[in-house]
Amino acid sequence: MPDGGPASAWRPILQGPQAEVVLTAAEEIAAALLPLTTAGASHSELFDWSLFFAYLDHAVPGRGHLDRATELLERAVGEIGSTFTRPSLYAGFPGVAWLVEHFKGWVLEDEEEDDPGEEIAASLRDFLGRSPWLAGHDLISGLVGLGVYALERGSRPGGRECLERVVARLGETAERLPEGAAWRTLAWMMAPEAAKLSPRGHFDLGVAHGVPGVISFLAQASAAGAAEARPLLGDAVSWLLAQKQPPGGRSIFPNVVSPDRPGAGTRIAWCYGDLGLAAALLLAARCTGEPAWEEEALEIARTVARRAFETSGVVDAGLCHGAAGNAHLFNRIFQATGDPLFAVAARFWLEHTFALRRPGEGIAGYSAWAPGDGGNGLWENDPSLLGGAPGIGLALLAAVSPVEPAWDRLLLVPIPAGQGRRC
């Protein structure tokens, strides 16, 4: 359960009139989402909305938001029980199962004799027993995403076994390279355009699909007692830090490392870029007590905090690659370190999140930019967690609430709040 009590180290970075403006915007997002929650919504949409309404209830209780979260979760569970969904965190039944675990003792009563997640845990345990592993390794649809579910399941039946099997499959699929260990994204796993550029595959440097996400998961798995995770984690961090680009480029790290083409510089974002990578590395440092990793992570984050907005590549406000996501990551790093530079950066990106709002358009003023062919694109309504209004709302709430935003375990960046705190 998210903890907003006296022991919580999380502190709002906006207060007073600024906080009121943010809370008003969050409630306007809720009001705009409400008509979308009628029949016909997918299980993944119901998941996203339930998570947002639950955290909104913490910030403004007594307005029916928790009841709405419960209803949406029940519908999501019903959807996965009646339709086929993939075994992936963001588009399949493990995501809904994660939410059930996340809500226990909070939105849902935690009754040991009634464990609705036991059957799913057993199914995933068997699925993860497949060796050799022929599917992907990433957060969104692969092994790391199933590992995030296993971490949330914890010590309940099946949770530990799932966790250890994810670590084992990652150990089997790692490529041992001169610089350390990394995971190759094969051409068949990519979009057709990317596959043409990297027919032999590439090593992805984004949290969402690549090695930084594996690092964050392995660090948390190691802290949870999975013994095989720690040496693999050390090799992965060694490989990652060896991929720094020469000084003077757009970013410290490229988007990919490919035998077929040079990597490109990245924008400021969670999914791809130095900011998400720094947050994942800082979490790894905190989980393992490695001061050298923390020093590296903070140096990267400080460089990003000082980067000119004009080079950021930010177009919209979503969590994945927009202003709200940047605000949240800088807020996370500030809460972990107390360094005021990161608080300034978080507030800057919150201001930009509001600057991107267009009243009367999109969902409560927020639209997502969908790039098209030949540099064309369009603004569209996006009701999803990563790209749209629910994720923006969650980032806004994290800036004004004393409740630690444990929902960002889904992003692999739950860096412990409070200086020096361990996982």
Secondary structure by P-SEA (a helix, b strand, c coil): cccccccccccccccaaaaaaaaaaaaaaaaaacccccccccaaaaaaaaaaaaaaaaaccccaaaaaaaaaaaaaaaaaacccccccccccaaaaaaaaaaacccccccccccccaaaaaaaaaaaaccccccccccccccaaaaaaaaaaaccccaaaaaaaaaaaaaaaaccccccbbbbbbccccccaaaaaacccbbbbccccccaaaaaaaaaaaaaacaaaaaaaaaaaaaaaaaccccccccccccccccccbbbbbbcccccccaaaaaaaaaaaaaacccaaaaaaaaaaaaaaaaccccccccccccccccaaaaaaaaaaaaaacccaaaaaaaaaaaaaaaaacccccccccbbbbbbccccbbbbbbbcccccccaaaaaaaaaacccccccccccccccccccccccc
